[in-house]
């Protein structure tokens, strides 16, 4: 479920897999 949430709101949900990349991508 963490992966699904990170896709919808990567800024709020920062998983160890995405890390800072999640915020940088958006």
VMD Tcl script that draws the C-alpha trace (Angstrom):
set ca {
  {0.00 0.00 0.00}
  {2.94 2.33 0.62}
  {3.78 2.28 -3.08}
  {0.21 3.19 -4.07}
  {0.08 6.09 -1.61}
  {3.48 7.38 -2.69}
  {2.22 7.59 -6.27}
  {-0.83 9.66 -5.30}
  {0.89 11.92 -2.77}
  {4.68 11.51 -3.00}
  {5.15 14.80 -1.14}
  {3.24 13.66 1.95}
  {4.19 9.98 1.81}
  {7.97 9.62 1.57}
  {8.87 5.94 1.50}
  {12.42 4.64 1.89}
  {12.22 3.41 -1.71}
  {11.50 6.86 -3.14}
  {13.13 8.97 -0.44}
  {14.00 12.46 -1.71}
  {13.43 11.29 -5.28}
  {9.66 11.35 -4.65}
  {9.76 15.06 -3.84}
  {12.21 15.90 -6.63}
  {10.12 14.09 -9.26}
  {7.11 16.19 -8.33}
}
mol new
graphics top color blue
foreach p $ca { graphics top sphere $p radius 0.5 }
foreach p [lrange $ca 0 end-1] q [lrange $ca 1 end] { graphics top cylinder $p $q radius 0.2 }
display resetview
